[in-house]
Amino acid sequence: MRQQEAVSIPSFKKMTALYGQVAIIHLANWAMARIQIKNTPVQVIGLTDIVHVAAGAEYSLFLKKNGTVWACGHNGFGQFGNGTNTYSKVAVQISGLSDIIQISGGEWHSLFVKNDGSVFSSGRNQFGQLGDGTTTDKNKADFIPTLTGVIQAEAGGIHSVFLKNDGSVWSCGLNSGGNNNGQLGDGTAVDKHIPVQVISSWGGGTIVRAEATREHSLFLHSDGKLWASGRNNYGQLVYGAFTTPNSFTPIFSNKVCNTLPTSLKGTKFWENEIQLFPNPSNGTIYFRATKEIFLIEIVDKIGKKVYSQANIHQNKFIEINLVHLPSGIYLLKLMDSNLIQSTKKLMIF
C-alpha cells in the first residue's frame, strides 16, 4: 500500500522520495536533488493540538482538536482535498473541511467524517472508491450524498469501508479482477461506485470496528469475533490456510481468539459511540462521545478513582491529563448517575 516513487539521482538511484509525509518511525523530505532521511521521530513543525493522524500512500493527514484537517506530502490525485494537485513539504490546512471527527488516508484517496455523520472524500477514483457514483478523480473534498450516520470511514488501497451508528457496514470501490476479489464483502466481484451494504454474515448484533486494507477488509463484532472478506493469498482472512480462495462475503476468522469487547453487555453505549486516543498514551489523551455523558471516571487496577469529569457535551473533544499517574492499565467508566453504562481499558506508559 505504501508505494514509493523512484528519484533519478545518480548516487541515490535505489532510494525513494516520500514527498514530505510523516510516518511513525520515519520522515523523508524531498527537495530538488537532495534527499534527507530521518530514521528517528522528529517533531512536525507548525502542528499543535493534533488528536488523530492518518498515513496514506506518500502523504499524511492530521486532525486538530478544533475539527480542522491538515495535510502534507504527495497530492498528485488531489487526495488532500484542498482543490489543488500540488504536493507540499509542510502541513497545509484543507479549506472547506470543518467539524471533522475522523480521517483516513488510502492509496491516493482520503475520507473525512463530520460530527453530523456525513462523509467527505477526495483523490483518485478510478474504481469508485470516493463513493460519489462516478469514476472521476476529485481534488476538492466533497460529501458522499448516499451516506448518513457514519461514525468511522476507512480508506483501503483502492476501496473504502464505512461503519454507521446502527452497526451496519457499507463499502465501495475496487472489488473485481485478478487478485482483488471480494474486499467489499457484498457477495459479488463487481466494483461499486456508490456505497453498498456489506452482507451481515454474522447474523444479529452490531459491528463496532471496520478496517480496509490493500486487498481485504476486517470487521469486529460487538461479541469480540472477527470477520473478514477479500483476498486470502497469505491467509490474511484468518480462517486456516494459505492460498485458500478469496471470500466475497465476510467469513468468520475462526483461528483468532475472541478479542475483548470494550463495552459491557446490555449497556447503552457501544464501542462505536466513543473515541479515546491515543491509547496507549504517555498521559495526555483525548475523549469524545456521540452522546451527552453525565460523568466519566478513571480508576486504577485496585478500583481507586484517579480522575473524574462531569457533563461532557456531545461530539466535543476533551483533553484528559494523566501525566502524573504511574505506568499501568486503567479503566475508564462512563456513568449515568451511579450506574456504569460502558467501560474502556486505558494504558499509560
N, C-alpha and C positions, 0 to 999 in steps of 0.2 A: 504493500500500500504506500509506503513511503518512498516513492520513486525519486531519483535524483538525476539531474541533468549534467552531462559532462561539460567541462570547461576546457577549451583548446588552448592551453598554455604549455609550452614545451616541457618545462620542468615539473609540471603537475598534470600530465595527461590522464592519469588514472584517479585524480582527485575530483571531487564534485563540489558544486556550489549549491547552497540551500537557501539563497536569496534572503538571508536575514532572519529565518524563522528560529523560534526558541523551542528546544526540546528539554526533557527532564534532565538529561545528562550532557547535552552539548548545545552550542550555539555557533553557527557559522555565518560569517558576513562576506558578501561578495562585493568588491569594489574594483571595477575595471579589471586590471590584470593582477590583482593581489588577492590572495585568499588567506584568511586568518581563521584557524580552527581553535575552538575552545573546548577542552575536554574536562573542564570542571565548571560547575554552575557559576554564572555571573549575573548580577542584578540587571534587569531590563530597565534602561534609563527612561524616565518620563512616565512610568506607570505606577500608580498607587491605588489603594482600595480595591484590589482585584479579589473577586470571590470565586471565579471559575475561569479555567483556561481550556483550550481545545487545540490540538495539533492536527492539521491536515497534511496533505502531500506538499511539502515545501512551503508551507505558510502556517501562521499561527493566529488564533483568535483569543481575545481577552474580554471578560465581562467584568465591569466595575459594579461596585455596590449600588451606584445610582441608576443601574439599568442600561447604561450605555455600553456599546461594543467597540473595541479597537482591534486593529489587525496589522500584521506586517508579513513580509515575505513575498512569495510569488503570487501574482494576480492576473496571469495571462488569460484566464477564462472568466474574470470578474467575480471570483469567489469571495472577495472582500465584501461585495455588495454595496460599494460606495459610488457606483456609476462610472467607474473607470476600469481600464485593464492595465493599469500601471502598478508595478511592484513597488514596495517600499522597504527600506532597511531600518526604518523606525516605525513604531506603532502609530497608526493614524486612526482617528475616530471615524466610525461609519455613520454618516449623516442619515437621518430618516429612521433610525432604529432607536427606540426608547422603551422603557419598562420591560426590558428583556430579562428573563429569569434563567434561561439555559441556552447554551450554544454547542454546536458540534461541527467539526471540520472533517470532510471526507477527502476523497481523491478528486480534487478540483471543484467540489461544491460544498456549500455551507448551509446550515439550518439554524434558525433563531426562534425561540419560543417566547411569546409575550405573556405577561401576567394575566391576560384575559383568555388564554388558551388558544390563541391564534398562532400560526406558524408562518415565518417568512423564510424564503430561500433565495439563493443566488449561486452563480457559477455555471459550470458545464452541465449540459442537459441532453446529451446525445441519446440517452435511453429513457428519458423522462424522469430522472431522479429528483428534479425540482418539484414534481408533483403538480405542475400548473396546466397539464393537459397538452403540452407541446414538447417538441424536442429541440427547442431553440435556447441557446445559452443566454443567460441574463447577468449583466454586471451591476444591476440595481436590485437590491433585496426587495422582493415583493411577496405579499401574503398568498398562501395557498387557499383558494376560495372554498374548497370542499372539506376543510379540516376545522373542527372546533373542539374545545375541551381537551386540548393536548397538554400534557404535563412533562413529556420528555420526547425529544426528537434525536435520532442518531443517524449521522451520515456515514454510510459504509463506503466501500470502494466506489461502486457505481450504482448504489441503490440507497434508499432511505427507509427508516423504520420509525413509527410514531406510536407512542403509548398515550391513551386517553385516560381521563379521570374516572371512567367506568371500568377500567381494567382491560379494555379491548385493545388490540394492536392492529395497526394499519401499515401498509408498505407500498412503495412504488419504485420504478427504475428497472435496471437490468435483471432479467430472470430467465434468460434463454441463451442457447448457443454454446457449443464447446463444453468447457468445464464450469460454466456459470449457471447451472440449473438449480432452480428451486429456492433461492435465498429469500424470495418474497413470502414464501410459506402459504400461498393461496391455492395450492393444488394444481398449478399449471406451470408450463415452461414458456410463458408468454410475457414479454416486457409490459409494464404498466406505466402509463403517463399520468394517471391520477391515482391517489392512494386507494387501495382496496383492502378489505379486512382480511387479516391473517386467520386461517382456519383454526378454530378453537379445539385442537386435538386433545387438550387437557380436560375437556368437559366443563364442569362448573368452576366457580371461583374466579379469581382475577390474576392477571399478570401484574407484577409490581416493578419489573425492570426489564428493559429490552436492549439488546446490543446488536449493531450492524457492523460486520467486519468486511474484509475484502470480497469474500465469496460465500459467506454463510451468515446466519442470524441466530441469536440466542434469546430465549425467553424464560425469565424466572417467575415461577408461580408463587402465589401467596402461601402455599403449603411447603415451600422450600425446594420443590422439584424443578429440575431444569429441562427445557425442551429446546430443540434446535432444528433448523432446516437449511438446505443448500448443499454446497459441495462437501465431500467427505473423503477426499483422496488421501488424507493423512489421519483419518479418524477423528477429525475435529468436531463431528457431531456427537461423539462420546457414546456410541451405542455398541462398541465392542470389537471392531476390527478395522484394519486399514483397507483402503481401496474398495470399500463396500459402496453400494450405489448411493448417489445423491438422494436427498429427500425433498419432495415438492411440498410436503406438509410438515408441520412441526412434529418431531419424533421424540419420545421420551429418552433422555440421556441416562439410561439405567446403570451406567458404570460410575456415576457420580453420586457420592453420598448426599443426602438431603442437606442443603445449606440451611443455616439458622435464620428463620424469619425474624425480622427486627420488630414486628408488631405483635401484640398479644391477640390471641384468637378471641373473636367476639367483641373487639373494641371498635370504637367509632372511627379511629384514624388508621389509615393504611400507610404502608411504606411510601407509596407514590404521592402522598399528600404532604410529605416532609422533606426538606433539604437540610443537610448538615454537612458542612465541608470546611476545610479539608479534614479527613478522618482516615488515618491517624493525623494528629496535629501536634505542633510544638507548643500549643497552649492557647492560640488565638483561633477561634472557629466562628463560622457564620451560620445562622439558623434562619429558616423561612418555612412557613406553613401556608397551605392554601385556605385554611380556615382560621377564625379567631381562636386564640389559645388563652385559656383562663390563667394557667400557671405552668411554667416549666421548672423542673428541679433536676439537679445533677447530684448523684450520690456516689460515694466510693464503694470499694468492694465489701465493706462491712456495713453498708447502709447509711453511713453518716452523710448528711447533706452538706455539700460544698459550694452550691450555687443555687439561686432561685431568681426568677423574674416573673412578674405577673402582667397580664393584659397585653399579650403580643398581638399586634394588628395583622390582619390578613395580608399575605403576599409582601410583607415588609421584611427585609433583611435586618437582622440584629447581630451585632458583634458581641461575642462572649469571650471574656478574657479570663483564661485559666492558667496563665503562665506561672502562677505561684504554686501550682499543685505539683506533687511529685509524679514521675512517670508511672503509668499503670493504666488499668482498664476501669472506666467509669460507666455509669448508667444514667442516661437522660430520660426523664419521665415527663410525659405530657399529662397534665392534671385538669380535671373538670371538677371543681370544688375539691372534695377529698378523694375522688376516685381516679385511679390511673387509667387513662384511655389508651396509651401506647408507650412503648419504650424504644430506645436506640442505644446500642453499645457505642462508646466513645473511647478511643485510645489516645493517651497523651505520651509523647516520647521526650 
